[in-house]
Amino acid sequence: QDDYETYHLYFTEEDGKGADMTFFDFKGIPQGKHGVNNIERASFRVPSDASLDYWEERFTKAHVSHGKIQEKFGQQTLEFEDFDGQRYQLISDQSNTGAPSKGRSWQLSNVPAEHGITGLGPVFVKVENPEGLRLLLESVFGFRYAGTEGSLSLYEVAQGGNGAALILEEAAQEDVYAYQGYGTIHHLALGTTDPDSLNYWIERINAFRLPNSGL
C-alpha cells in the first residue's frame, strides 16, 4: 500500500471477486464535512426489492439512521448513514439491466443470503462544475449519459447498470464546500480488465495532461 504503517480494512462479498470498500485507520483526524466537490455517497447492491424491506426493518431495529425506500433512475433504493456520518445507499438489482453482480453475499453473515450485499453500486459525486466532470467522464473514460432526474445525472460505462454507474449531482448555490475527515469518502476506484490495461490508461491520462500517480 502507499502507506504501509496505516491499517487498510477491507470489506467485500463472500468470494472477493467483486468490488471492495476500504477504511483507513487514522487516529486523531477530525470529522469531515459533506458538500461541494466531494464523493457524496456510495451504494451497495442487494438482490431484490424485498431485500430493501428487510434492510429497512433491520436498520430501524438497530437504530441506524435511514430514509425511506425510493426510486432513482428506475431502481429501488434505500439511503442510510453510519455512526461516523458517512453516507450510503442500498440499491435493488431486481430491475437491473446491466452487468450482473459478480459476487455473492457473505455466507456466514446473520443476514439471510437472499438479502445479503453482493457488491458496490452507483457512486454519487457532488460538484459545482458538472460540465467539467461530464467532459472528463465522456471524453477520457468512456462513460455515456443515461438520464437526468432533478439535480442528478446518471452516467454509465461498459455494460452499464447498477454496477457500472456514476451519478453526478449538481451542487446548489447555498451548498458549502466539503473537506476530508472521518465520515467522508477519499476516492473511488474504477476496475480494468487486467494489469496490462493499466498501461493503456496511464498513457491515455497522460495524453490529456491529467495529474496521476503512475503505476
Secondary structure, 3 states (H helix, E strand, C coil): CCCCCCCEEEECCCCCCCCCEEEECCCCCCECECCECEEEEEEEEECCHHHHHHHHHHHHHCCCCECCCEEECCEEEEEEECCCCCEEEEEECCCCCCCCCCCCCCCCCCCCHHHCCCEECCEEEEECCHHHHHHHHHHHCCCEEEEEECCEEEEECCCCCCCCEEEEEECCCCCCECECCECCECCCCCCCCCHHHHHHHHHHHHHCCCCCCCC
